[in-house]
C-alpha cells in the first residue's frame, strides 16, 4: 500500500508527492555535506496533439516507454519520477553540471532514436 502511495500507477515511476519530499531531503543533504545536486526536468513536446491524434491508450504506451528509457539511463543513486502528465523529473545526487549534461544528453539521444510504434 505504501508503494502505491508513492508511485505513478501508469509508469511505475515515483509520483509527484514522493519526488517533492525527496527533493527537499536531497537539497538539505547536499547543503549539509556541501555536495553537488543536479536536477533534470523533461517533457514530451506536443504530447496533447499526439493524444488527440492517436488516442490516450497510445499516449500511455509512449509514457511507459519513456519511463523505461529514463530508468535505464540513470545512475543507481538517481531518482526519477513522473512529475505531471507528460513531465518527468530526475534528481541526481552528487552530480555536477557536466555529469548532469551527459546524462541528459544520453537520455535525449535514446529518445530521439526510439521508434514509438503505433
Phi and psi restraints in degrees (range 20) as a CNS / XPLOR table:
assign (resid 1 and name C) (resid 2 and name N)
       (resid 2 and name CA) (resid 2 and name C) 1.0 -61.6 20.0 2
assign (resid 2 and name N) (resid 2 and name CA)
       (resid 2 and name C) (resid 3 and name N) 1.0 -41.8 20.0 2
assign (resid 2 and name C) (resid 3 and name N)
       (resid 3 and name CA) (resid 3 and name C) 1.0 -60.6 20.0 2
assign (resid 3 and name N) (resid 3 and name CA)
       (resid 3 and name C) (resid 4 and name N) 1.0 -39.7 20.0 2
assign (resid 3 and name C) (resid 4 and name N)
       (resid 4 and name CA) (resid 4 and name C) 1.0 -64.4 20.0 2
assign (resid 4 and name N) (resid 4 and name CA)
       (resid 4 and name C) (resid 5 and name N) 1.0 -31.0 20.0 2
assign (resid 4 and name C) (resid 5 and name N)
       (resid 5 and name CA) (resid 5 and name C) 1.0 -72.5 20.0 2
assign (resid 5 and name N) (resid 5 and name CA)
       (resid 5 and name C) (resid 6 and name N) 1.0 -21.1 20.0 2
assign (resid 5 and name C) (resid 6 and name N)
       (resid 6 and name CA) (resid 6 and name C) 1.0 -113.5 20.0 2
assign (resid 6 and name N) (resid 6 and name CA)
       (resid 6 and name C) (resid 7 and name N) 1.0 1.1 20.0 2
assign (resid 6 and name C) (resid 7 and name N)
       (resid 7 and name CA) (resid 7 and name C) 1.0 -118.2 20.0 2
assign (resid 7 and name N) (resid 7 and name CA)
       (resid 7 and name C) (resid 8 and name N) 1.0 153.2 20.0 2
assign (resid 7 and name C) (resid 8 and name N)
       (resid 8 and name CA) (resid 8 and name C) 1.0 -79.1 20.0 2
assign (resid 8 and name N) (resid 8 and name CA)
       (resid 8 and name C) (resid 9 and name N) 1.0 126.8 20.0 2
assign (resid 8 and name C) (resid 9 and name N)
       (resid 9 and name CA) (resid 9 and name C) 1.0 -63.0 20.0 2
assign (resid 9 and name N) (resid 9 and name CA)
       (resid 9 and name C) (resid 10 and name N) 1.0 -30.5 20.0 2
assign (resid 9 and name C) (resid 10 and name N)
       (resid 10 and name CA) (resid 10 and name C) 1.0 -81.0 20.0 2
assign (resid 10 and name N) (resid 10 and name CA)
       (resid 10 and name C) (resid 11 and name N) 1.0 -50.7 20.0 2
assign (resid 10 and name C) (resid 11 and name N)
       (resid 11 and name CA) (resid 11 and name C) 1.0 -94.6 20.0 2
assign (resid 11 and name N) (resid 11 and name CA)
       (resid 11 and name C) (resid 12 and name N) 1.0 -20.6 20.0 2
assign (resid 11 and name C) (resid 12 and name N)
       (resid 12 and name CA) (resid 12 and name C) 1.0 79.8 20.0 2
assign (resid 12 and name N) (resid 12 and name CA)
       (resid 12 and name C) (resid 13 and name N) 1.0 -0.9 20.0 2
assign (resid 12 and name C) (resid 13 and name N)
       (resid 13 and name CA) (resid 13 and name C) 1.0 -77.5 20.0 2
assign (resid 13 and name N) (resid 13 and name CA)
       (resid 13 and name C) (resid 14 and name N) 1.0 167.0 20.0 2
assign (resid 13 and name C) (resid 14 and name N)
       (resid 14 and name CA) (resid 14 and name C) 1.0 -61.6 20.0 2
assign (resid 14 and name N) (resid 14 and name CA)
       (resid 14 and name C) (resid 15 and name N) 1.0 157.2 20.0 2
assign (resid 14 and name C) (resid 15 and name N)
       (resid 15 and name CA) (resid 15 and name C) 1.0 -101.5 20.0 2
assign (resid 15 and name N) (resid 15 and name CA)
       (resid 15 and name C) (resid 16 and name N) 1.0 178.8 20.0 2
assign (resid 15 and name C) (resid 16 and name N)
       (resid 16 and name CA) (resid 16 and name C) 1.0 -58.4 20.0 2
assign (resid 16 and name N) (resid 16 and name CA)
       (resid 16 and name C) (resid 17 and name N) 1.0 -45.9 20.0 2
assign (resid 16 and name C) (resid 17 and name N)
       (resid 17 and name CA) (resid 17 and name C) 1.0 -57.9 20.0 2
assign (resid 17 and name N) (resid 17 and name CA)
       (resid 17 and name C) (resid 18 and name N) 1.0 -46.5 20.0 2
assign (resid 17 and name C) (resid 18 and name N)
       (resid 18 and name CA) (resid 18 and name C) 1.0 -65.6 20.0 2
assign (resid 18 and name N) (resid 18 and name CA)
       (resid 18 and name C) (resid 19 and name N) 1.0 -47.6 20.0 2
assign (resid 18 and name C) (resid 19 and name N)
       (resid 19 and name CA) (resid 19 and name C) 1.0 -66.6 20.0 2
assign (resid 19 and name N) (resid 19 and name CA)
       (resid 19 and name C) (resid 20 and name N) 1.0 -33.4 20.0 2
assign (resid 19 and name C) (resid 20 and name N)
       (resid 20 and name CA) (resid 20 and name C) 1.0 -61.9 20.0 2
assign (resid 20 and name N) (resid 20 and name CA)
       (resid 20 and name C) (resid 21 and name N) 1.0 -48.6 20.0 2
assign (resid 20 and name C) (resid 21 and name N)
       (resid 21 and name CA) (resid 21 and name C) 1.0 -66.3 20.0 2
assign (resid 21 and name N) (resid 21 and name CA)
       (resid 21 and name C) (resid 22 and name N) 1.0 -41.6 20.0 2
assign (resid 21 and name C) (resid 22 and name N)
       (resid 22 and name CA) (resid 22 and name C) 1.0 -65.9 20.0 2
assign (resid 22 and name N) (resid 22 and name CA)
       (resid 22 and name C) (resid 23 and name N) 1.0 -37.9 20.0 2
assign (resid 22 and name C) (resid 23 and name N)
       (resid 23 and name CA) (resid 23 and name C) 1.0 -62.4 20.0 2
assign (resid 23 and name N) (resid 23 and name CA)
       (resid 23 and name C) (resid 24 and name N) 1.0 -43.0 20.0 2
assign (resid 23 and name C) (resid 24 and name N)
       (resid 24 and name CA) (resid 24 and name C) 1.0 -58.7 20.0 2
assign (resid 24 and name N) (resid 24 and name CA)
       (resid 24 and name C) (resid 25 and name N) 1.0 -43.6 20.0 2
assign (resid 24 and name C) (resid 25 and name N)
       (resid 25 and name CA) (resid 25 and name C) 1.0 -62.9 20.0 2
assign (resid 25 and name N) (resid 25 and name CA)
       (resid 25 and name C) (resid 26 and name N) 1.0 -43.9 20.0 2
assign (resid 25 and name C) (resid 26 and name N)
       (resid 26 and name CA) (resid 26 and name C) 1.0 -68.1 20.0 2
assign (resid 26 and name N) (resid 26 and name CA)
       (resid 26 and name C) (resid 27 and name N) 1.0 -35.9 20.0 2
assign (resid 26 and name C) (resid 27 and name N)
       (resid 27 and name CA) (resid 27 and name C) 1.0 -63.3 20.0 2
assign (resid 27 and name N) (resid 27 and name CA)
       (resid 27 and name C) (resid 28 and name N) 1.0 -46.2 20.0 2
assign (resid 27 and name C) (resid 28 and name N)
       (resid 28 and name CA) (resid 28 and name C) 1.0 -61.5 20.0 2
assign (resid 28 and name N) (resid 28 and name CA)
       (resid 28 and name C) (resid 29 and name N) 1.0 -42.8 20.0 2
assign (resid 28 and name C) (resid 29 and name N)
       (resid 29 and name CA) (resid 29 and name C) 1.0 -64.3 20.0 2
assign (resid 29 and name N) (resid 29 and name CA)
       (resid 29 and name C) (resid 30 and name N) 1.0 -43.4 20.0 2
assign (resid 29 and name C) (resid 30 and name N)
       (resid 30 and name CA) (resid 30 and name C) 1.0 -62.8 20.0 2
assign (resid 30 and name N) (resid 30 and name CA)
       (resid 30 and name C) (resid 31 and name N) 1.0 -40.0 20.0 2
assign (resid 30 and name C) (resid 31 and name N)
       (resid 31 and name CA) (resid 31 and name C) 1.0 -67.6 20.0 2
assign (resid 31 and name N) (resid 31 and name CA)
       (resid 31 and name C) (resid 32 and name N) 1.0 -44.4 20.0 2
assign (resid 31 and name C) (resid 32 and name N)
       (resid 32 and name CA) (resid 32 and name C) 1.0 -62.1 20.0 2
assign (resid 32 and name N) (resid 32 and name CA)
       (resid 32 and name C) (resid 33 and name N) 1.0 -43.9 20.0 2
assign (resid 32 and name C) (resid 33 and name N)
       (resid 33 and name CA) (resid 33 and name C) 1.0 -98.5 20.0 2
assign (resid 33 and name N) (resid 33 and name CA)
       (resid 33 and name C) (resid 34 and name N) 1.0 3.2 20.0 2
assign (resid 33 and name C) (resid 34 and name N)
       (resid 34 and name CA) (resid 34 and name C) 1.0 55.5 20.0 2
assign (resid 34 and name N) (resid 34 and name CA)
       (resid 34 and name C) (resid 35 and name N) 1.0 46.2 20.0 2
assign (resid 34 and name C) (resid 35 and name N)
       (resid 35 and name CA) (resid 35 and name C) 1.0 -102.4 20.0 2
assign (resid 35 and name N) (resid 35 and name CA)
       (resid 35 and name C) (resid 36 and name N) 1.0 159.6 20.0 2
assign (resid 35 and name C) (resid 36 and name N)
       (resid 36 and name CA) (resid 36 and name C) 1.0 -70.5 20.0 2
assign (resid 36 and name N) (resid 36 and name CA)
       (resid 36 and name C) (resid 37 and name N) 1.0 156.4 20.0 2
assign (resid 36 and name C) (resid 37 and name N)
       (resid 37 and name CA) (resid 37 and name C) 1.0 -150.2 20.0 2
assign (resid 37 and name N) (resid 37 and name CA)
       (resid 37 and name C) (resid 38 and name N) 1.0 126.1 20.0 2
assign (resid 37 and name C) (resid 38 and name N)
       (resid 38 and name CA) (resid 38 and name C) 1.0 -119.7 20.0 2
assign (resid 38 and name N) (resid 38 and name CA)
       (resid 38 and name C) (resid 39 and name N) 1.0 160.0 20.0 2
assign (resid 38 and name C) (resid 39 and name N)
       (resid 39 and name CA) (resid 39 and name C) 1.0 -138.9 20.0 2
assign (resid 39 and name N) (resid 39 and name CA)
       (resid 39 and name C) (resid 40 and name N) 1.0 134.2 20.0 2
assign (resid 39 and name C) (resid 40 and name N)
       (resid 40 and name CA) (resid 40 and name C) 1.0 -117.6 20.0 2
assign (resid 40 and name N) (resid 40 and name CA)
       (resid 40 and name C) (resid 41 and name N) 1.0 128.4 20.0 2
assign (resid 40 and name C) (resid 41 and name N)
       (resid 41 and name CA) (resid 41 and name C) 1.0 -116.3 20.0 2
assign (resid 41 and name N) (resid 41 and name CA)
       (resid 41 and name C) (resid 42 and name N) 1.0 136.8 20.0 2
assign (resid 41 and name C) (resid 42 and name N)
       (resid 42 and name CA) (resid 42 and name C) 1.0 -140.5 20.0 2
assign (resid 42 and name N) (resid 42 and name CA)
       (resid 42 and name C) (resid 43 and name N) 1.0 148.8 20.0 2
assign (resid 42 and name C) (resid 43 and name N)
       (resid 43 and name CA) (resid 43 and name C) 1.0 -141.1 20.0 2
assign (resid 43 and name N) (resid 43 and name CA)
       (resid 43 and name C) (resid 44 and name N) 1.0 165.9 20.0 2
assign (resid 43 and name C) (resid 44 and name N)
       (resid 44 and name CA) (resid 44 and name C) 1.0 -94.9 20.0 2
assign (resid 44 and name N) (resid 44 and name CA)
       (resid 44 and name C) (resid 45 and name N) 1.0 119.1 20.0 2
assign (resid 44 and name C) (resid 45 and name N)
       (resid 45 and name CA) (resid 45 and name C) 1.0 -62.3 20.0 2
assign (resid 45 and name N) (resid 45 and name CA)
       (resid 45 and name C) (resid 46 and name N) 1.0 137.5 20.0 2
assign (resid 45 and name C) (resid 46 and name N)
       (resid 46 and name CA) (resid 46 and name C) 1.0 54.9 20.0 2
assign (resid 46 and name N) (resid 46 and name CA)
       (resid 46 and name C) (resid 47 and name N) 1.0 33.9 20.0 2
assign (resid 46 and name C) (resid 47 and name N)
       (resid 47 and name CA) (resid 47 and name C) 1.0 -67.8 20.0 2
assign (resid 47 and name N) (resid 47 and name CA)
       (resid 47 and name C) (resid 48 and name N) 1.0 -35.4 20.0 2
assign (resid 47 and name C) (resid 48 and name N)
       (resid 48 and name CA) (resid 48 and name C) 1.0 -60.8 20.0 2
assign (resid 48 and name N) (resid 48 and name CA)
       (resid 48 and name C) (resid 49 and name N) 1.0 -43.5 20.0 2
assign (resid 48 and name C) (resid 49 and name N)
       (resid 49 and name CA) (resid 49 and name C) 1.0 -61.8 20.0 2
assign (resid 49 and name N) (resid 49 and name CA)
       (resid 49 and name C) (resid 50 and name N) 1.0 -40.6 20.0 2
assign (resid 49 and name C) (resid 50 and name N)
       (resid 50 and name CA) (resid 50 and name C) 1.0 -60.5 20.0 2
assign (resid 50 and name N) (resid 50 and name CA)
       (resid 50 and name C) (resid 51 and name N) 1.0 -48.7 20.0 2
assign (resid 50 and name C) (resid 51 and name N)
       (resid 51 and name CA) (resid 51 and name C) 1.0 -60.9 20.0 2
assign (resid 51 and name N) (resid 51 and name CA)
       (resid 51 and name C) (resid 52 and name N) 1.0 -41.6 20.0 2
assign (resid 51 and name C) (resid 52 and name N)
       (resid 52 and name CA) (resid 52 and name C) 1.0 -64.3 20.0 2
assign (resid 52 and name N) (resid 52 and name CA)
       (resid 52 and name C) (resid 53 and name N) 1.0 -35.0 20.0 2
assign (resid 52 and name C) (resid 53 and name N)
       (resid 53 and name CA) (resid 53 and name C) 1.0 -79.6 20.0 2
assign (resid 53 and name N) (resid 53 and name CA)
       (resid 53 and name C) (resid 54 and name N) 1.0 -47.5 20.0 2
assign (resid 53 and name C) (resid 54 and name N)
       (resid 54 and name CA) (resid 54 and name C) 1.0 -105.6 20.0 2
assign (resid 54 and name N) (resid 54 and name CA)
       (resid 54 and name C) (resid 55 and name N) 1.0 -13.0 20.0 2
assign (resid 54 and name C) (resid 55 and name N)
       (resid 55 and name CA) (resid 55 and name C) 1.0 96.7 20.0 2
assign (resid 55 and name N) (resid 55 and name CA)
       (resid 55 and name C) (resid 56 and name N) 1.0 156.8 20.0 2
assign (resid 55 and name C) (resid 56 and name N)
       (resid 56 and name CA) (resid 56 and name C) 1.0 -64.6 20.0 2
assign (resid 56 and name N) (resid 56 and name CA)
       (resid 56 and name C) (resid 57 and name N) 1.0 -36.1 20.0 2
assign (resid 56 and name C) (resid 57 and name N)
       (resid 57 and name CA) (resid 57 and name C) 1.0 -58.2 20.0 2
assign (resid 57 and name N) (resid 57 and name CA)
       (resid 57 and name C) (resid 58 and name N) 1.0 -40.1 20.0 2
assign (resid 57 and name C) (resid 58 and name N)
       (resid 58 and name CA) (resid 58 and name C) 1.0 -70.0 20.0 2
assign (resid 58 and name N) (resid 58 and name CA)
       (resid 58 and name C) (resid 59 and name N) 1.0 -38.8 20.0 2
assign (resid 58 and name C) (resid 59 and name N)
       (resid 59 and name CA) (resid 59 and name C) 1.0 -60.7 20.0 2
assign (resid 59 and name N) (resid 59 and name CA)
       (resid 59 and name C) (resid 60 and name N) 1.0 -39.7 20.0 2
assign (resid 59 and name C) (resid 60 and name N)
       (resid 60 and name CA) (resid 60 and name C) 1.0 -63.5 20.0 2
assign (resid 60 and name N) (resid 60 and name CA)
       (resid 60 and name C) (resid 61 and name N) 1.0 -36.7 20.0 2
assign (resid 60 and name C) (resid 61 and name N)
       (resid 61 and name CA) (resid 61 and name C) 1.0 -62.4 20.0 2
assign (resid 61 and name N) (resid 61 and name CA)
       (resid 61 and name C) (resid 62 and name N) 1.0 -41.1 20.0 2
assign (resid 61 and name C) (resid 62 and name N)
       (resid 62 and name CA) (resid 62 and name C) 1.0 -63.6 20.0 2
assign (resid 62 and name N) (resid 62 and name CA)
       (resid 62 and name C) (resid 63 and name N) 1.0 -44.2 20.0 2
assign (resid 62 and name C) (resid 63 and name N)
       (resid 63 and name CA) (resid 63 and name C) 1.0 -60.6 20.0 2
assign (resid 63 and name N) (resid 63 and name CA)
       (resid 63 and name C) (resid 64 and name N) 1.0 -42.0 20.0 2
assign (resid 63 and name C) (resid 64 and name N)
       (resid 64 and name CA) (resid 64 and name C) 1.0 -65.2 20.0 2
assign (resid 64 and name N) (resid 64 and name CA)
       (resid 64 and name C) (resid 65 and name N) 1.0 -42.6 20.0 2
assign (resid 64 and name C) (resid 65 and name N)
       (resid 65 and name CA) (resid 65 and name C) 1.0 -62.6 20.0 2
assign (resid 65 and name N) (resid 65 and name CA)
       (resid 65 and name C) (resid 66 and name N) 1.0 -43.7 20.0 2
assign (resid 65 and name C) (resid 66 and name N)
       (resid 66 and name CA) (resid 66 and name C) 1.0 -63.8 20.0 2
assign (resid 66 and name N) (resid 66 and name CA)
       (resid 66 and name C) (resid 67 and name N) 1.0 -41.0 20.0 2
assign (resid 66 and name C) (resid 67 and name N)
       (resid 67 and name CA) (resid 67 and name C) 1.0 -57.8 20.0 2
assign (resid 67 and name N) (resid 67 and name CA)
       (resid 67 and name C) (resid 68 and name N) 1.0 -41.7 20.0 2
assign (resid 67 and name C) (resid 68 and name N)
       (resid 68 and name CA) (resid 68 and name C) 1.0 -65.5 20.0 2
assign (resid 68 and name N) (resid 68 and name CA)
       (resid 68 and name C) (resid 69 and name N) 1.0 -39.6 20.0 2
assign (resid 68 and name C) (resid 69 and name N)
       (resid 69 and name CA) (resid 69 and name C) 1.0 -62.3 20.0 2
assign (resid 69 and name N) (resid 69 and name CA)
       (resid 69 and name C) (resid 70 and name N) 1.0 -46.0 20.0 2
assign (resid 69 and name C) (resid 70 and name N)
       (resid 70 and name CA) (resid 70 and name C) 1.0 -60.7 20.0 2
assign (resid 70 and name N) (resid 70 and name CA)
       (resid 70 and name C) (resid 71 and name N) 1.0 -49.6 20.0 2
assign (resid 70 and name C) (resid 71 and name N)
       (resid 71 and name CA) (resid 71 and name C) 1.0 -57.3 20.0 2
assign (resid 71 and name N) (resid 71 and name CA)
       (resid 71 and name C) (resid 72 and name N) 1.0 -39.6 20.0 2
assign (resid 71 and name C) (resid 72 and name N)
       (resid 72 and name CA) (resid 72 and name C) 1.0 -87.0 20.0 2
assign (resid 72 and name N) (resid 72 and name CA)
       (resid 72 and name C) (resid 73 and name N) 1.0 0.7 20.0 2
assign (resid 72 and name C) (resid 73 and name N)
       (resid 73 and name CA) (resid 73 and name C) 1.0 -125.2 20.0 2
assign (resid 73 and name N) (resid 73 and name CA)
       (resid 73 and name C) (resid 74 and name N) 1.0 22.2 20.0 2
assign (resid 73 and name C) (resid 74 and name N)
       (resid 74 and name CA) (resid 74 and name C) 1.0 -119.4 20.0 2
assign (resid 74 and name N) (resid 74 and name CA)
       (resid 74 and name C) (resid 75 and name N) 1.0 167.1 20.0 2
assign (resid 74 and name C) (resid 75 and name N)
       (resid 75 and name CA) (resid 75 and name C) 1.0 -77.1 20.0 2
assign (resid 75 and name N) (resid 75 and name CA)
       (resid 75 and name C) (resid 76 and name N) 1.0 163.9 20.0 2
assign (resid 75 and name C) (resid 76 and name N)
       (resid 76 and name CA) (resid 76 and name C) 1.0 -60.7 20.0 2
assign (resid 76 and name N) (resid 76 and name CA)
       (resid 76 and name C) (resid 77 and name N) 1.0 -31.9 20.0 2
assign (resid 76 and name C) (resid 77 and name N)
       (resid 77 and name CA) (resid 77 and name C) 1.0 -84.0 20.0 2
assign (resid 77 and name N) (resid 77 and name CA)
       (resid 77 and name C) (resid 78 and name N) 1.0 -10.5 20.0 2
assign (resid 77 and name C) (resid 78 and name N)
       (resid 78 and name CA) (resid 78 and name C) 1.0 -77.2 20.0 2
assign (resid 78 and name N) (resid 78 and name CA)
       (resid 78 and name C) (resid 79 and name N) 1.0 155.6 20.0 2
assign (resid 78 and name C) (resid 79 and name N)
       (resid 79 and name CA) (resid 79 and name C) 1.0 -124.4 20.0 2
assign (resid 79 and name N) (resid 79 and name CA)
       (resid 79 and name C) (resid 80 and name N) 1.0 123.7 20.0 2
assign (resid 79 and name C) (resid 80 and name N)
       (resid 80 and name CA) (resid 80 and name C) 1.0 -117.0 20.0 2
assign (resid 80 and name N) (resid 80 and name CA)
       (resid 80 and name C) (resid 81 and name N) 1.0 142.3 20.0 2
assign (resid 80 and name C) (resid 81 and name N)
       (resid 81 and name CA) (resid 81 and name C) 1.0 -145.4 20.0 2
assign (resid 81 and name N) (resid 81 and name CA)
       (resid 81 and name C) (resid 82 and name N) 1.0 156.3 20.0 2
assign (resid 81 and name C) (resid 82 and name N)
       (resid 82 and name CA) (resid 82 and name C) 1.0 -87.6 20.0 2
assign (resid 82 and name N) (resid 82 and name CA)
       (resid 82 and name C) (resid 83 and name N) 1.0 114.6 20.0 2
assign (resid 82 and name C) (resid 83 and name N)
       (resid 83 and name CA) (resid 83 and name C) 1.0 -82.9 20.0 2
assign (resid 83 and name N) (resid 83 and name CA)
       (resid 83 and name C) (resid 84 and name N) 1.0 -37.2 20.0 2
assign (resid 83 and name C) (resid 84 and name N)
       (resid 84 and name CA) (resid 84 and name C) 1.0 -158.0 20.0 2
assign (resid 84 and name N) (resid 84 and name CA)
       (resid 84 and name C) (resid 85 and name N) 1.0 -162.6 20.0 2
assign (resid 84 and name C) (resid 85 and name N)
       (resid 85 and name CA) (resid 85 and name C) 1.0 -42.8 20.0 2
assign (resid 85 and name N) (resid 85 and name CA)
       (resid 85 and name C) (resid 86 and name N) 1.0 -66.9 20.0 2
assign (resid 85 and name C) (resid 86 and name N)
       (resid 86 and name CA) (resid 86 and name C) 1.0 -122.0 20.0 2
assign (resid 86 and name N) (resid 86 and name CA)
       (resid 86 and name C) (resid 87 and name N) 1.0 24.8 20.0 2
assign (resid 86 and name C) (resid 87 and name N)
       (resid 87 and name CA) (resid 87 and name C) 1.0 -108.9 20.0 2
assign (resid 87 and name N) (resid 87 and name CA)
       (resid 87 and name C) (resid 88 and name N) 1.0 139.4 20.0 2
assign (resid 87 and name C) (resid 88 and name N)
       (resid 88 and name CA) (resid 88 and name C) 1.0 -131.0 20.0 2
assign (resid 88 and name N) (resid 88 and name CA)
       (resid 88 and name C) (resid 89 and name N) 1.0 152.5 20.0 2
assign (resid 88 and name C) (resid 89 and name N)
       (resid 89 and name CA) (resid 89 and name C) 1.0 -134.4 20.0 2
assign (resid 89 and name N) (resid 89 and name CA)
       (resid 89 and name C) (resid 90 and name N) 1.0 140.6 20.0 2
assign (resid 89 and name C) (resid 90 and name N)
       (resid 90 and name CA) (resid 90 and name C) 1.0 -126.8 20.0 2
assign (resid 90 and name N) (resid 90 and name CA)
       (resid 90 and name C) (resid 91 and name N) 1.0 124.8 20.0 2
assign (resid 90 and name C) (resid 91 and name N)
       (resid 91 and name CA) (resid 91 and name C) 1.0 -95.4 20.0 2
assign (resid 91 and name N) (resid 91 and name CA)
       (resid 91 and name C) (resid 92 and name N) 1.0 128.8 20.0 2
assign (resid 91 and name C) (resid 92 and name N)
       (resid 92 and name CA) (resid 92 and name C) 1.0 -118.6 20.0 2
assign (resid 92 and name N) (resid 92 and name CA)
       (resid 92 and name C) (resid 93 and name N) 1.0 87.2 20.0 2
assign (resid 92 and name C) (resid 93 and name N)
       (resid 93 and name CA) (resid 93 and name C) 1.0 -61.6 20.0 2
assign (resid 93 and name N) (resid 93 and name CA)
       (resid 93 and name C) (resid 94 and name N) 1.0 138.9 20.0 2
assign (resid 93 and name C) (resid 94 and name N)
       (resid 94 and name CA) (resid 94 and name C) 1.0 59.4 20.0 2
assign (resid 94 and name N) (resid 94 and name CA)
       (resid 94 and name C) (resid 95 and name N) 1.0 25.9 20.0 2
assign (resid 94 and name C) (resid 95 and name N)
       (resid 95 and name CA) (resid 95 and name C) 1.0 -105.7 20.0 2
assign (resid 95 and name N) (resid 95 and name CA)
       (resid 95 and name C) (resid 96 and name N) 1.0 129.5 20.0 2
assign (resid 95 and name C) (resid 96 and name N)
       (resid 96 and name CA) (resid 96 and name C) 1.0 -84.3 20.0 2
assign (resid 96 and name N) (resid 96 and name CA)
       (resid 96 and name C) (resid 97 and name N) 1.0 -178.7 20.0 2
assign (resid 96 and name C) (resid 97 and name N)
       (resid 97 and name CA) (resid 97 and name C) 1.0 -58.7 20.0 2
assign (resid 97 and name N) (resid 97 and name CA)
       (resid 97 and name C) (resid 98 and name N) 1.0 -44.1 20.0 2
assign (resid 97 and name C) (resid 98 and name N)
       (resid 98 and name CA) (resid 98 and name C) 1.0 -65.1 20.0 2
assign (resid 98 and name N) (resid 98 and name CA)
       (resid 98 and name C) (resid 99 and name N) 1.0 -42.2 20.0 2
assign (resid 98 and name C) (resid 99 and name N)
       (resid 99 and name CA) (resid 99 and name C) 1.0 -63.0 20.0 2
assign (resid 99 and name N) (resid 99 and name CA)
       (resid 99 and name C) (resid 100 and name N) 1.0 -42.4 20.0 2
assign (resid 99 and name C) (resid 100 and name N)
       (resid 100 and name CA) (resid 100 and name C) 1.0 -63.4 20.0 2
assign (resid 100 and name N) (resid 100 and name CA)
       (resid 100 and name C) (resid 101 and name N) 1.0 -40.9 20.0 2
assign (resid 100 and name C) (resid 101 and name N)
       (resid 101 and name CA) (resid 101 and name C) 1.0 -61.7 20.0 2
assign (resid 101 and name N) (resid 101 and name CA)
       (resid 101 and name C) (resid 102 and name N) 1.0 -41.9 20.0 2
assign (resid 101 and name C) (resid 102 and name N)
       (resid 102 and name CA) (resid 102 and name C) 1.0 -62.3 20.0 2
assign (resid 102 and name N) (resid 102 and name CA)
       (resid 102 and name C) (resid 103 and name N) 1.0 -44.5 20.0 2
assign (resid 102 and name C) (resid 103 and name N)
       (resid 103 and name CA) (resid 103 and name C) 1.0 -65.6 20.0 2
assign (resid 103 and name N) (resid 103 and name CA)
       (resid 103 and name C) (resid 104 and name N) 1.0 -45.0 20.0 2
assign (resid 103 and name C) (resid 104 and name N)
       (resid 104 and name CA) (resid 104 and name C) 1.0 -61.6 20.0 2
assign (resid 104 and name N) (resid 104 and name CA)
       (resid 104 and name C) (resid 105 and name N) 1.0 -41.4 20.0 2
assign (resid 104 and name C) (resid 105 and name N)
       (resid 105 and name CA) (resid 105 and name C) 1.0 -68.1 20.0 2
assign (resid 105 and name N) (resid 105 and name CA)
       (resid 105 and name C) (resid 106 and name N) 1.0 -39.4 20.0 2
assign (resid 105 and name C) (resid 106 and name N)
       (resid 106 and name CA) (resid 106 and name C) 1.0 -60.4 20.0 2
assign (resid 106 and name N) (resid 106 and name CA)
       (resid 106 and name C) (resid 107 and name N) 1.0 -43.4 20.0 2
assign (resid 106 and name C) (resid 107 and name N)
       (resid 107 and name CA) (resid 107 and name C) 1.0 -65.1 20.0 2
assign (resid 107 and name N) (resid 107 and name CA)
       (resid 107 and name C) (resid 108 and name N) 1.0 -46.8 20.0 2
assign (resid 107 and name C) (resid 108 and name N)
       (resid 108 and name CA) (resid 108 and name C) 1.0 -58.2 20.0 2
assign (resid 108 and name N) (resid 108 and name CA)
       (resid 108 and name C) (resid 109 and name N) 1.0 -43.6 20.0 2
assign (resid 108 and name C) (resid 109 and name N)
       (resid 109 and name CA) (resid 109 and name C) 1.0 -63.8 20.0 2
assign (resid 109 and name N) (resid 109 and name CA)
       (resid 109 and name C) (resid 110 and name N) 1.0 -42.7 20.0 2
assign (resid 109 and name C) (resid 110 and name N)
       (resid 110 and name CA) (resid 110 and name C) 1.0 -63.7 20.0 2
assign (resid 110 and name N) (resid 110 and name CA)
       (resid 110 and name C) (resid 111 and name N) 1.0 -41.6 20.0 2
assign (resid 110 and name C) (resid 111 and name N)
       (resid 111 and name CA) (resid 111 and name C) 1.0 -65.2 20.0 2
assign (resid 111 and name N) (resid 111 and name CA)
       (resid 111 and name C) (resid 112 and name N) 1.0 -42.4 20.0 2
assign (resid 111 and name C) (resid 112 and name N)
       (resid 112 and name CA) (resid 112 and name C) 1.0 -59.8 20.0 2
assign (resid 112 and name N) (resid 112 and name CA)
       (resid 112 and name C) (resid 113 and name N) 1.0 -37.6 20.0 2
assign (resid 112 and name C) (resid 113 and name N)
       (resid 113 and name CA) (resid 113 and name C) 1.0 -82.4 20.0 2
assign (resid 113 and name N) (resid 113 and name CA)
       (resid 113 and name C) (resid 114 and name N) 1.0 -13.3 20.0 2
assign (resid 113 and name C) (resid 114 and name N)
       (resid 114 and name CA) (resid 114 and name C) 1.0 -73.9 20.0 2
assign (resid 114 and name N) (resid 114 and name CA)
       (resid 114 and name C) (resid 115 and name N) 1.0 133.1 20.0 2
assign (resid 114 and name C) (resid 115 and name N)
       (resid 115 and name CA) (resid 115 and name C) 1.0 -101.2 20.0 2
assign (resid 115 and name N) (resid 115 and name CA)
       (resid 115 and name C) (resid 116 and name N) 1.0 98.0 20.0 2
assign (resid 115 and name C) (resid 116 and name N)
       (resid 116 and name CA) (resid 116 and name C) 1.0 -73.4 20.0 2
assign (resid 116 and name N) (resid 116 and name CA)
       (resid 116 and name C) (resid 117 and name N) 1.0 95.0 20.0 2
assign (resid 116 and name C) (resid 117 and name N)
       (resid 117 and name CA) (resid 117 and name C) 1.0 -64.9 20.0 2
assign (resid 117 and name N) (resid 117 and name CA)
       (resid 117 and name C) (resid 118 and name N) 1.0 132.2 20.0 2
